[in-house]
Amino acid sequence: MYAWIFRNLPGPLWMRILTALVLIAGVVLLLMNYVFPWFSEFSFLNPLTDSTIGGS
């Protein structure tokens, strides 16, 4: 899948690398700002937010 995306990006190699980095940064930004905060609202699906500190 990634090879297909990289092959279909326009331009020379340096431009494809730059475009791929921008796309990766965009996906990471989208995940960090919208998807992960939305998913954290559903704590019953995410066992990583359970805390045992202070519990008996």
Secondary structure, 3 states (H helix, E strand, C coil): CHHHHHHHCCCCHHHHHHHHHHHHHHHHHHHHHHHHHHHHCCCCCCHHHCCCCCCC
